[in-house]
Amino acid sequence: MLQGLSRSQWKNLLHWLDVSGLALYFLDRMAARHRLHWLPVWVEDRLNENLADNTQRTHAMQDECIAIQREFQSKQLSYLLLKGFSLAPSSVPRSELRSQLDLDFLIAPEDAESARAILEKRGYLPHAVSGRNWEFKTPGMPSGSLRDLYKEQPSRCVELHLEAPAGEAGPRIANAERRIIHGFEMPVLASVDLFLGQAVHLYKHISTGSFRCSHLLEFYRHVRARHDNTLFWKEISQATANNSLARLSLGVVTLLAERVLGRFAPGALIAFTRSLSVPVQLWVAQYASRCTYAGFPGNKLHLLLQRELAQGNTVAQSSIRRSLLPRRLPPPISHAAPNEPASMRLRRSLQQWRFIFLRLRFHAIEGLRYAWELRRWQQYLRQVSAQDREPRVTHAPALGTQNKGMTIL
């Protein structure tokens, strides 16, 4: 199939690989399978250039990550590194293959202000606050072009995630493991917390319609790496006994991954999928491929899933309505640099208004598609209910066509 693609088809495929975070994983896989000769020369050259750019960008992020942590440790802050570089080697064979856009730290609430002061001293400015999540960015305007996706950007981003109170579910800093990553000893999530955090993170992205295929592939690889570790899966079962979000997340992401990539999960993980409600299982059966292979900026099909999970929950139902038609403009995508010239301010303003227009267009078009799909989805559920039988996901009545799995990966 790859050998028969036209230049136009290759351009479309490369665009999708870029936005899905799979381009460099694809190049690595083709090299490992000794199949680079299947690629047109210009495609191989383009991907190798992307790899070189991303390697340079990753090294710069590693240096910044270590520099921030040196200051955290000098002030004896309670923190740990989340996601990112800690996902290697279980989920990510090499960090330079991953499309990483920011640095994430879990911080003890009592040390949050000290961490904020350190980041501001390093040139970061508060960008957005959502609950216990604080986002910081350095001044600088991103290019906004997909061609520069792998290049080092003038603006850097760091997120601080305040640890949940002791009585709530969530990863705990007290259980952190210390690992040597890129020559520096840093605290990271314990293995069980790392896996559960990855599953919950992927589920939240699925639930907001912004998940990338690379996240799904990394989860798949993590499961494969621990497939035969019965002690690990026993610890996962114990850790999720009183954590409904973790159980739901594991069930949905495992079922979705198996729908796209085929059977790969051990029985201990499959057990989480069996606890899912029938509508949730049917949603995965019908929409897994459409959500996985959607181009940027995605669609609103995830709201059908949220609608089923929100039955009887007025707060959640209100959140769905806000997702269909947001009442606020998006925050600025970049901050002004000191003494910024008027020409740069104009460029920044035009970039922001272009972004607002694209978001409005997305909400208008995908909102109409959601309304049409909601009608079909409700008819489908009534059809299944009328059959008066327990539906099986692998043999669910078809609501639409399904894409083939990502067998090349």
Secondary structure, DSSP 4 states (H G I P E B T S, - for coil): -GGG--HHHHHHHHHHHHHHT-HHHHHHHHHHTT-GGGS-HHHHHHHHHHHHHHHHHHHHHHHHHHHHHHHHHHTT--EEEESGGGGTTTT-S-GGGS----EEEEE-GGGHHHHHHHHHHTT-EEEEEETTEEEEE-S------GGGTTSPPSS-EEEEEEPPPTTS-S--GGG-EEEEETTEEEEE--HHHHHHHHHHHHHHHHHHT---HHHHHHHHHHHHHTTT-HHHHHHHHHHTTT-HHHHHHHHHHHHHHHHHH-S---HHHHHHHHTS-HHHHHHHHHHHHHHHSPPTT--STHHHHHHHHTTT-HHHHHHHHHHHS-SSPPPPSS-PPTT--HHHHHHHHHHHHHHHHHHHHHHHHHHHHHHHHHHHHHHHHHHHHHTTS---GGGPPPSS--PPP-TT-
